[in-house]
Amino acid sequence: MHADSAAVDRFSGFSLGCVFGVMNAPGAGFPETTYENALAHELGKPGLPVMQ
């Protein structure tokens, strides 16, 4: 089975955008769970299943 490279590229771009957005928005110094919850929320917005 081969992955659809265009879909992989879209998902990679979306997920990295979420990661950098979550990392930059509140700034540094929060507990790791704060960033984890924010990333789960951002990834879940378009309906992606997220398990923490």
PDBQT receptor file of N, H, CA, C and O in Angstrom, charges set to zero:
ATOM      1  N   MET A   1       0.842  -1.171   0.000  1.00  0.00    +0.000 N 
ATOM      2  CA  MET A   1       0.000   0.000   0.000  1.00  0.00    +0.000 C 
ATOM      3  C   MET A   1       0.892   1.240   0.000  1.00  0.00    +0.000 C 
ATOM      4  O   MET A   1       1.846   1.323   0.774  1.00  0.00    +0.000 OA
ATOM      5  N   HIS A   2       0.586   2.190  -0.856  1.00  0.00    +0.000 N 
ATOM      6  H   HIS A   2      -0.189   2.123  -1.485  1.00  0.00    +0.000 HD
ATOM      7  CA  HIS A   2       1.348   3.426  -0.947  1.00  0.00    +0.000 C 
ATOM      8  C   HIS A   2       0.518   4.584  -0.415  1.00  0.00    +0.000 C 
ATOM      9  O   HIS A   2      -0.683   4.675  -0.669  1.00  0.00    +0.000 OA
ATOM     10  N   ALA A   3       1.163   5.450   0.313  1.00  0.00    +0.000 N 
ATOM     11  H   ALA A   3       2.139   5.377   0.519  1.00  0.00    +0.000 HD
ATOM     12  CA  ALA A   3       0.472   6.621   0.845  1.00  0.00    +0.000 C 
ATOM     13  C   ALA A   3       0.276   7.643  -0.262  1.00  0.00    +0.000 C 
ATOM     14  O   ALA A   3       1.103   7.778  -1.163  1.00  0.00    +0.000 OA
ATOM     15  N   ASP A   4      -0.823   8.349  -0.175  1.00  0.00    +0.000 N 
ATOM     16  H   ASP A   4      -1.496   8.239   0.557  1.00  0.00    +0.000 HD
ATOM     17  CA  ASP A   4      -1.096   9.460  -1.084  1.00  0.00    +0.000 C 
ATOM     18  C   ASP A   4      -0.196  10.611  -0.655  1.00  0.00    +0.000 C 
ATOM     19  O   ASP A   4      -0.459  11.261   0.357  1.00  0.00    +0.000 OA
ATOM     20  N   SER A   5       0.866  10.868  -1.417  1.00  0.00    +0.000 N 
ATOM     21  H   SER A   5       1.080  10.341  -2.239  1.00  0.00    +0.000 HD
ATOM     22  CA  SER A   5       1.863  11.850  -0.985  1.00  0.00    +0.000 C 
ATOM     23  C   SER A   5       1.280  13.247  -0.847  1.00  0.00    +0.000 C 
ATOM     24  O   SER A   5       1.725  14.003   0.017  1.00  0.00    +0.000 OA
ATOM     25  N   ALA A   6       0.315  13.614  -1.657  1.00  0.00    +0.000 N 
ATOM     26  H   ALA A   6      -0.046  13.000  -2.359  1.00  0.00    +0.000 HD
ATOM     27  CA  ALA A   6      -0.303  14.941  -1.530  1.00  0.00    +0.000 C 
ATOM     28  C   ALA A   6      -1.063  15.045  -0.211  1.00  0.00    +0.000 C 
ATOM     29  O   ALA A   6      -1.016  16.082   0.451  1.00  0.00    +0.000 OA
ATOM     30  N   ALA A   7      -1.761  13.981   0.173  1.00  0.00    +0.000 N 
ATOM     31  H   ALA A   7      -1.800  13.139  -0.364  1.00  0.00    +0.000 HD
ATOM     32  CA  ALA A   7      -2.497  13.985   1.440  1.00  0.00    +0.000 C 
ATOM     33  C   ALA A   7      -1.536  14.017   2.618  1.00  0.00    +0.000 C 
ATOM     34  O   ALA A   7      -1.787  14.698   3.612  1.00  0.00    +0.000 OA
ATOM     35  N   VAL A   8      -0.443  13.284   2.508  1.00  0.00    +0.000 N 
ATOM     36  H   VAL A   8      -0.239  12.731   1.700  1.00  0.00    +0.000 HD
ATOM     37  CA  VAL A   8       0.569  13.288   3.576  1.00  0.00    +0.000 C 
ATOM     38  C   VAL A   8       1.165  14.686   3.714  1.00  0.00    +0.000 C 
ATOM     39  O   VAL A   8       1.365  15.162   4.831  1.00  0.00    +0.000 OA
ATOM     40  N   ASP A   9       1.448  15.341   2.606  1.00  0.00    +0.000 N 
ATOM     41  H   ASP A   9       1.285  14.954   1.698  1.00  0.00    +0.000 HD
ATOM     42  CA  ASP A   9       1.989  16.699   2.639  1.00  0.00    +0.000 C 
ATOM     43  C   ASP A   9       0.999  17.673   3.279  1.00  0.00    +0.000 C 
ATOM     44  O   ASP A   9       1.388  18.526   4.077  1.00  0.00    +0.000 OA
ATOM     45  N   ARG A  10      -0.274  17.542   2.928  1.00  0.00    +0.000 N 
ATOM     46  H   ARG A  10      -0.590  16.849   2.280  1.00  0.00    +0.000 HD
ATOM     47  CA  ARG A  10      -1.300  18.430   3.523  1.00  0.00    +0.000 C 
ATOM     48  C   ARG A  10      -1.396  18.210   5.028  1.00  0.00    +0.000 C 
ATOM     49  O   ARG A  10      -1.443  19.165   5.803  1.00  0.00    +0.000 OA
ATOM     50  N   PHE A  11      -1.423  16.942   5.434  1.00  0.00    +0.000 N 
ATOM     51  H   PHE A  11      -1.384  16.166   4.804  1.00  0.00    +0.000 HD
ATOM     52  CA  PHE A  11      -1.517  16.643   6.857  1.00  0.00    +0.000 C 
ATOM     53  C   PHE A  11      -0.278  17.124   7.599  1.00  0.00    +0.000 C 
ATOM     54  O   PHE A  11      -0.384  17.679   8.692  1.00  0.00    +0.000 OA
ATOM     55  N   SER A  12       0.889  16.914   7.013  1.00  0.00    +0.000 N 
ATOM     56  H   SER A  12       0.975  16.462   6.125  1.00  0.00    +0.000 HD
ATOM     57  CA  SER A  12       2.131  17.377   7.646  1.00  0.00    +0.000 C 
ATOM     58  C   SER A  12       2.126  18.882   7.826  1.00  0.00    +0.000 C 
ATOM     59  O   SER A  12       2.486  19.384   8.891  1.00  0.00    +0.000 OA
ATOM     60  N   GLY A  13       1.722  19.603   6.794  1.00  0.00    +0.000 N 
ATOM     61  H   GLY A  13       1.430  19.194   5.929  1.00  0.00    +0.000 HD
ATOM     62  CA  GLY A  13       1.657  21.058   6.887  1.00  0.00    +0.000 C 
ATOM     63  C   GLY A  13       0.668  21.514   7.936  1.00  0.00    +0.000 C 
ATOM     64  O   GLY A  13       0.950  22.427   8.712  1.00  0.00    +0.000 OA
ATOM     65  N   PHE A  14      -0.498  20.875   7.959  1.00  0.00    +0.000 N 
ATOM     66  H   PHE A  14      -0.727  20.133   7.329  1.00  0.00    +0.000 HD
ATOM     67  CA  PHE A  14      -1.521  21.227   8.946  1.00  0.00    +0.000 C 
ATOM     68  C   PHE A  14      -1.038  20.949  10.362  1.00  0.00    +0.000 C 
ATOM     69  O   PHE A  14      -1.157  21.803  11.240  1.00  0.00    +0.000 OA
ATOM     70  N   SER A  15      -0.486  19.745  10.589  1.00  0.00    +0.000 N 
ATOM     71  H   SER A  15      -0.389  19.051   9.876  1.00  0.00    +0.000 HD
ATOM     72  CA  SER A  15      -0.077  19.384  11.940  1.00  0.00    +0.000 C 
ATOM     73  C   SER A  15       1.086  20.246  12.431  1.00  0.00    +0.000 C 
ATOM     74  O   SER A  15       1.111  20.648  13.594  1.00  0.00    +0.000 OA
ATOM     75  N   LEU A  16       2.046  20.530  11.553  1.00  0.00    +0.000 N 
ATOM     76  H   LEU A  16       2.026  20.203  10.608  1.00  0.00    +0.000 HD
ATOM     77  CA  LEU A  16       3.157  21.404  11.960  1.00  0.00    +0.000 C 
ATOM     78  C   LEU A  16       2.665  22.825  12.239  1.00  0.00    +0.000 C 
ATOM     79  O   LEU A  16       3.155  23.483  13.156  1.00  0.00    +0.000 OA
ATOM     80  N   GLY A  17       1.706  23.293  11.457  1.00  0.00    +0.000 N 
ATOM     81  H   GLY A  17       1.307  22.758  10.712  1.00  0.00    +0.000 HD
ATOM     82  CA  GLY A  17       1.116  24.603  11.718  1.00  0.00    +0.000 C 
ATOM     83  C   GLY A  17       0.468  24.652  13.090  1.00  0.00    +0.000 C 
ATOM     84  O   GLY A  17       0.592  25.643  13.810  1.00  0.00    +0.000 OA
ATOM     85  N   CYS A  18      -0.225  23.578  13.451  1.00  0.00    +0.000 N 
ATOM     86  H   CYS A  18      -0.326  22.772  12.866  1.00  0.00    +0.000 HD
ATOM     87  CA  CYS A  18      -0.839  23.506  14.781  1.00  0.00    +0.000 C 
ATOM     88  C   CYS A  18       0.220  23.502  15.873  1.00  0.00    +0.000 C 
ATOM     89  O   CYS A  18       0.086  24.192  16.884  1.00  0.00    +0.000 OA
ATOM     90  N   VAL A  19       1.271  22.724  15.663  1.00  0.00    +0.000 N 
ATOM     91  H   VAL A  19       1.380  22.164  14.842  1.00  0.00    +0.000 HD
ATOM     92  CA  VAL A  19       2.338  22.629  16.663  1.00  0.00    +0.000 C 
ATOM     93  C   VAL A  19       2.979  23.993  16.901  1.00  0.00    +0.000 C 
ATOM     94  O   VAL A  19       3.131  24.418  18.047  1.00  0.00    +0.000 OA
ATOM     95  N   PHE A  20       3.354  24.680  15.821  1.00  0.00    +0.000 N 
ATOM     96  H   PHE A  20       3.230  24.335  14.891  1.00  0.00    +0.000 HD
ATOM     97  CA  PHE A  20       4.002  25.980  15.989  1.00  0.00    +0.000 C 
ATOM     98  C   PHE A  20       3.038  27.024  16.530  1.00  0.00    +0.000 C 
ATOM     99  O   PHE A  20       3.439  27.896  17.302  1.00  0.00    +0.000 OA
ATOM    100  N   GLY A  21       1.779  26.947  16.136  1.00  0.00    +0.000 N 
ATOM    101  H   GLY A  21       1.453  26.239  15.509  1.00  0.00    +0.000 HD
ATOM    102  CA  GLY A  21       0.784  27.874  16.672  1.00  0.00    +0.000 C 
ATOM    103  C   GLY A  21       0.603  27.709  18.167  1.00  0.00    +0.000 C 
ATOM    104  O   GLY A  21       0.546  28.691  18.907  1.00  0.00    +0.000 OA
ATOM    105  N   VAL A  22       0.512  26.463  18.608  1.00  0.00    +0.000 N 
ATOM    106  H   VAL A  22       0.558  25.666  18.007  1.00  0.00    +0.000 HD
ATOM    107  CA  VAL A  22       0.355  26.179  20.038  1.00  0.00    +0.000 C 
ATOM    108  C   VAL A  22       1.613  26.578  20.792  1.00  0.00    +0.000 C 
ATOM    109  O   VAL A  22       1.533  27.109  21.900  1.00  0.00    +0.000 OA
ATOM    110  N   MET A  23       2.754  26.331  20.209  1.00  0.00    +0.000 N 
ATOM    111  H   MET A  23       2.819  25.900  19.309  1.00  0.00    +0.000 HD
ATOM    112  CA  MET A  23       4.020  26.640  20.867  1.00  0.00    +0.000 C 
ATOM    113  C   MET A  23       4.211  28.157  21.020  1.00  0.00    +0.000 C 
ATOM    114  O   MET A  23       4.726  28.613  22.040  1.00  0.00    +0.000 OA
ATOM    115  N   ASN A  24       3.804  28.929  20.025  1.00  0.00    +0.000 N 
ATOM    116  H   ASN A  24       3.386  28.559  19.196  1.00  0.00    +0.000 HD
ATOM    117  CA  ASN A  24       4.044  30.364  20.038  1.00  0.00    +0.000 C 
ATOM    118  C   ASN A  24       2.958  31.180  20.734  1.00  0.00    +0.000 C 
ATOM    119  O   ASN A  24       3.246  32.251  21.268  1.00  0.00    +0.000 OA
ATOM    120  N   ALA A  25       1.743  30.705  20.740  1.00  0.00    +0.000 N 
ATOM    121  H   ALA A  25       1.509  29.835  20.307  1.00  0.00    +0.000 HD
ATOM    122  CA  ALA A  25       0.631  31.503  21.270  1.00  0.00    +0.000 C 
ATOM    123  C   ALA A  25       0.780  31.852  22.759  1.00  0.00    +0.000 C 
ATOM    124  O   ALA A  25       0.795  33.035  23.101  1.00  0.00    +0.000 OA
ATOM    125  N   PRO A  26       0.888  30.869  23.643  1.00  0.00    +0.000 N 
ATOM    126  CA  PRO A  26       0.965  31.235  25.058  1.00  0.00    +0.000 C 
ATOM    127  C   PRO A  26       2.365  31.634  25.513  1.00  0.00    +0.000 C 
ATOM    128  O   PRO A  26       2.521  32.247  26.569  1.00  0.00    +0.000 OA
ATOM    129  N   GLY A  27       3.363  31.296  24.741  1.00  0.00    +0.000 N 
ATOM    130  H   GLY A  27       3.236  30.797  23.883  1.00  0.00    +0.000 HD
ATOM    131  CA  GLY A  27       4.732  31.580  25.157  1.00  0.00    +0.000 C 
ATOM    132  C   GLY A  27       5.301  30.431  25.971  1.00  0.00    +0.000 C 
ATOM    133  O   GLY A  27       4.700  29.359  26.052  1.00  0.00    +0.000 OA
ATOM    134  N   ALA A  28       6.424  30.650  26.554  1.00  0.00    +0.000 N 
ATOM    135  H   ALA A  28       6.912  31.521  26.488  1.00  0.00    +0.000 HD
ATOM    136  CA  ALA A  28       7.124  29.605  27.300  1.00  0.00    +0.000 C 
ATOM    137  C   ALA A  28       6.753  29.644  28.776  1.00  0.00    +0.000 C 
ATOM    138  O   ALA A  28       6.235  30.643  29.275  1.00  0.00    +0.000 OA
ATOM    139  N   GLY A  29       7.025  28.552  29.456  1.00  0.00    +0.000 N 
ATOM    140  H   GLY A  29       7.446  27.741  29.050  1.00  0.00    +0.000 HD
ATOM    141  CA  GLY A  29       6.900  28.524  30.900  1.00  0.00    +0.000 C 
ATOM    142  C   GLY A  29       5.687  27.795  31.440  1.00  0.00    +0.000 C 
ATOM    143  O   GLY A  29       5.535  27.693  32.658  1.00  0.00    +0.000 OA
ATOM    144  N   PHE A  30       4.819  27.285  30.583  1.00  0.00    +0.000 N 
ATOM    145  H   PHE A  30       4.943  27.367  29.594  1.00  0.00    +0.000 HD
ATOM    146  CA  PHE A  30       3.649  26.570  31.060  1.00  0.00    +0.000 C 
ATOM    147  C   PHE A  30       3.991  25.087  31.211  1.00  0.00    +0.000 C 
ATOM    148  O   PHE A  30       4.944  24.601  30.603  1.00  0.00    +0.000 OA
ATOM    149  N   PRO A  31       3.213  24.375  32.019  1.00  0.00    +0.000 N 
ATOM    150  CA  PRO A  31       3.440  22.929  32.130  1.00  0.00    +0.000 C 
ATOM    151  C   PRO A  31       3.178  22.250  30.783  1.00  0.00    +0.000 C 
ATOM    152  O   PRO A  31       2.410  22.751  29.962  1.00  0.00    +0.000 OA
ATOM    153  N   GLU A  32       3.814  21.125  30.574  1.00  0.00    +0.000 N 
ATOM    154  H   GLU A  32       4.438  20.718  31.241  1.00  0.00    +0.000 HD
ATOM    155  CA  GLU A  32       3.691  20.400  29.312  1.00  0.00    +0.000 C 
ATOM    156  C   GLU A  32       2.236  20.065  28.991  1.00  0.00    +0.000 C 
ATOM    157  O   GLU A  32       1.843  20.077  27.824  1.00  0.00    +0.000 OA
ATOM    158  N   THR A  33       1.442  19.769  30.004  1.00  0.00    +0.000 N 
ATOM    159  H   THR A  33       1.761  19.760  30.951  1.00  0.00    +0.000 HD
ATOM    160  CA  THR A  33       0.040  19.409  29.762  1.00  0.00    +0.000 C 
ATOM    161  C   THR A  33      -0.747  20.558  29.141  1.00  0.00    +0.000 C 
ATOM    162  O   THR A  33      -1.712  20.320  28.416  1.00  0.00    +0.000 OA
ATOM    163  N   THR A  34      -0.355  21.784  29.412  1.00  0.00    +0.000 N 
ATOM    164  H   THR A  34       0.429  21.977  30.001  1.00  0.00    +0.000 HD
ATOM    165  CA  THR A  34      -1.023  22.938  28.800  1.00  0.00    +0.000 C 
ATOM    166  C   THR A  34      -0.864  22.888  27.287  1.00  0.00    +0.000 C 
ATOM    167  O   THR A  34      -1.830  23.076  26.548  1.00  0.00    +0.000 OA
ATOM    168  N   TYR A  35       0.350  22.637  26.833  1.00  0.00    +0.000 N 
ATOM    169  H   TYR A  35       1.135  22.484  27.433  1.00  0.00    +0.000 HD
ATOM    170  CA  TYR A  35       0.614  22.560  25.398  1.00  0.00    +0.000 C 
ATOM    171  C   TYR A  35      -0.030  21.313  24.788  1.00  0.00    +0.000 C 
ATOM    172  O   TYR A  35      -0.540  21.355  23.668  1.00  0.00    +0.000 OA
ATOM    173  N   GLU A  36      -0.002  20.218  25.526  1.00  0.00    +0.000 N 
ATOM    174  H   GLU A  36       0.413  20.184  26.435  1.00  0.00    +0.000 HD
ATOM    175  CA  GLU A  36      -0.613  18.979  25.044  1.00  0.00    +0.000 C 
ATOM    176  C   GLU A  36      -2.112  19.156  24.829  1.00  0.00    +0.000 C 
ATOM    177  O   GLU A  36      -2.647  18.749  23.797  1.00  0.00    +0.000 OA
ATOM    178  N   ASN A  37      -2.784  19.758  25.793  1.00  0.00    +0.000 N 
ATOM    179  H   ASN A  37      -2.349  20.088  26.631  1.00  0.00    +0.000 HD
ATOM    180  CA  ASN A  37      -4.222  19.981  25.671  1.00  0.00    +0.000 C 
ATOM    181  C   ASN A  37      -4.542  20.949  24.532  1.00  0.00    +0.000 C 
ATOM    182  O   ASN A  37      -5.504  20.743  23.793  1.00  0.00    +0.000 OA
ATOM    183  N   ALA A  38      -3.749  21.990  24.394  1.00  0.00    +0.000 N 
ATOM    184  H   ALA A  38      -2.967  22.158  24.995  1.00  0.00    +0.000 HD
ATOM    185  CA  ALA A  38      -3.977  22.960  23.319  1.00  0.00    +0.000 C 
ATOM    186  C   ALA A  38      -3.768  22.312  21.957  1.00  0.00    +0.000 C 
ATOM    187  O   ALA A  38      -4.530  22.575  21.026  1.00  0.00    +0.000 OA
ATOM    188  N   LEU A  39      -2.747  21.468  21.825  1.00  0.00    +0.000 N 
ATOM    189  H   LEU A  39      -2.128  21.254  22.581  1.00  0.00    +0.000 HD
ATOM    190  CA  LEU A  39      -2.501  20.792  20.550  1.00  0.00    +0.000 C 
ATOM    191  C   LEU A  39      -3.620  19.805  20.244  1.00  0.00    +0.000 C 
ATOM    192  O   LEU A  39      -4.057  19.710  19.097  1.00  0.00    +0.000 OA
ATOM    193  N   ALA A  40      -4.086  19.076  21.236  1.00  0.00    +0.000 N 
ATOM    194  H   ALA A  40      -3.730  19.153  22.168  1.00  0.00    +0.000 HD
ATOM    195  CA  ALA A  40      -5.198  18.152  21.024  1.00  0.00    +0.000 C 
ATOM    196  C   ALA A  40      -6.437  18.912  20.574  1.00  0.00    +0.000 C 
ATOM    197  O   ALA A  40      -7.171  18.448  19.702  1.00  0.00    +0.000 OA
ATOM    198  N   HIS A  41      -6.669  20.063  21.159  1.00  0.00    +0.000 N 
ATOM    199  H   HIS A  41      -6.072  20.440  21.868  1.00  0.00    +0.000 HD
ATOM    200  CA  HIS A  41      -7.814  20.888  20.769  1.00  0.00    +0.000 C 
ATOM    201  C   HIS A  41      -7.687  21.356  19.318  1.00  0.00    +0.000 C 
ATOM    202  O   HIS A  41      -8.644  21.262  18.549  1.00  0.00    +0.000 OA
ATOM    203  N   GLU A  42      -6.520  21.854  18.948  1.00  0.00    +0.000 N 
ATOM    204  H   GLU A  42      -5.743  21.930  19.573  1.00  0.00    +0.000 HD
ATOM    205  CA  GLU A  42      -6.304  22.352  17.582  1.00  0.00    +0.000 C 
ATOM    206  C   GLU A  42      -6.417  21.237  16.547  1.00  0.00    +0.000 C 
ATOM    207  O   GLU A  42      -7.006  21.433  15.484  1.00  0.00    +0.000 OA
ATOM    208  N   LEU A  43      -5.860  20.079  16.852  1.00  0.00    +0.000 N 
ATOM    209  H   LEU A  43      -5.382  19.920  17.715  1.00  0.00    +0.000 HD
ATOM    210  CA  LEU A  43      -5.932  18.958  15.918  1.00  0.00    +0.000 C 
ATOM    211  C   LEU A  43      -7.358  18.414  15.821  1.00  0.00    +0.000 C 
ATOM    212  O   LEU A  43      -7.763  17.903  14.777  1.00  0.00    +0.000 OA
ATOM    213  N   GLY A  44      -8.109  18.526  16.906  1.00  0.00    +0.000 N 
ATOM    214  H   GLY A  44      -7.780  18.941  17.754  1.00  0.00    +0.000 HD
ATOM    215  CA  GLY A  44      -9.480  18.026  16.918  1.00  0.00    +0.000 C 
ATOM    216  C   GLY A  44     -10.489  18.944  16.253  1.00  0.00    +0.000 C 
ATOM    217  O   GLY A  44     -11.584  18.500  15.909  1.00  0.00    +0.000 OA
ATOM    218  N   LYS A  45     -10.150  20.215  16.061  1.00  0.00    +0.000 N 
ATOM    219  H   LYS A  45      -9.260  20.576  16.340  1.00  0.00    +0.000 HD
ATOM    220  CA  LYS A  45     -11.092  21.166  15.451  1.00  0.00    +0.000 C 
ATOM    221  C   LYS A  45     -11.653  20.699  14.112  1.00  0.00    +0.000 C 
ATOM    222  O   LYS A  45     -12.864  20.775  13.909  1.00  0.00    +0.000 OA
ATOM    223  N   PRO A  46     -10.817  20.219  13.190  1.00  0.00    +0.000 N 
ATOM    224  CA  PRO A  46     -11.363  19.768  11.906  1.00  0.00    +0.000 C 
ATOM    225  C   PRO A  46     -11.909  18.342  11.941  1.00  0.00    +0.000 C 
ATOM    226  O   PRO A  46     -12.289  17.794  10.906  1.00  0.00    +0.000 OA
ATOM    227  N   GLY A  47     -11.948  17.746  13.127  1.00  0.00    +0.000 N 
ATOM    228  H   GLY A  47     -11.640  18.191  13.967  1.00  0.00    +0.000 HD
ATOM    229  CA  GLY A  47     -12.516  16.419  13.252  1.00  0.00    +0.000 C 
ATOM    230  C   GLY A  47     -11.513  15.278  13.298  1.00  0.00    +0.000 C 
ATOM    231  O   GLY A  47     -11.901  14.112  13.216  1.00  0.00    +0.000 OA
ATOM    232  N   LEU A  48     -10.228  15.595  13.428  1.00  0.00    +0.000 N 
ATOM    233  H   LEU A  48      -9.912  16.542  13.494  1.00  0.00    +0.000 HD
ATOM    234  CA  LEU A  48      -9.233  14.533  13.552  1.00  0.00    +0.000 C 
ATOM    235  C   LEU A  48      -9.386  13.863  14.901  1.00  0.00    +0.000 C 
ATOM    236  O   LEU A  48      -9.516  14.545  15.918  1.00  0.00    +0.000 OA
ATOM    237  N   PRO A  49      -9.374  12.544  14.930  1.00  0.00    +0.000 N 
ATOM    238  CA  PRO A  49      -9.455  11.875  16.232  1.00  0.00    +0.000 C 
ATOM    239  C   PRO A  49      -8.129  12.045  16.976  1.00  0.00    +0.000 C 
ATOM    240  O   PRO A  49      -7.062  11.806  16.411  1.00  0.00    +0.000 OA
ATOM    241  N   VAL A  50      -8.200  12.452  18.222  1.00  0.00    +0.000 N 
ATOM    242  H   VAL A  50      -9.067  12.646  18.681  1.00  0.00    +0.000 HD
ATOM    243  CA  VAL A  50      -7.004  12.693  19.026  1.00  0.00    +0.000 C 
ATOM    244  C   VAL A  50      -7.114  11.879  20.312  1.00  0.00    +0.000 C 
ATOM    245  O   VAL A  50      -8.127  11.925  21.009  1.00  0.00    +0.000 OA
ATOM    246  N   MET A  51      -6.061  11.140  20.609  1.00  0.00    +0.000 N 
ATOM    247  H   MET A  51      -5.238  11.103  20.043  1.00  0.00    +0.000 HD
ATOM    248  CA  MET A  51      -6.028  10.382  21.859  1.00  0.00    +0.000 C 
ATOM    249  C   MET A  51      -4.811  10.841  22.645  1.00  0.00    +0.000 C 
ATOM    250  O   MET A  51      -3.689  10.798  22.140  1.00  0.00    +0.000 OA
ATOM    251  N   GLN A  52      -5.022  11.270  23.850  1.00  0.00    +0.000 N 
ATOM    252  H   GLN A  52      -5.933  11.305  24.261  1.00  0.00    +0.000 HD
ATOM    253  CA  GLN A  52      -3.930  11.745  24.692  1.00  0.00    +0.000 C 
ATOM    254  C   GLN A  52      -3.488  10.664  25.655  1.00  0.00    +0.000 C 
ATOM    255  O   GLN A  52      -2.572  10.882  26.448  1.00  0.00    +0.000 OA
TER     256      GLN A  52
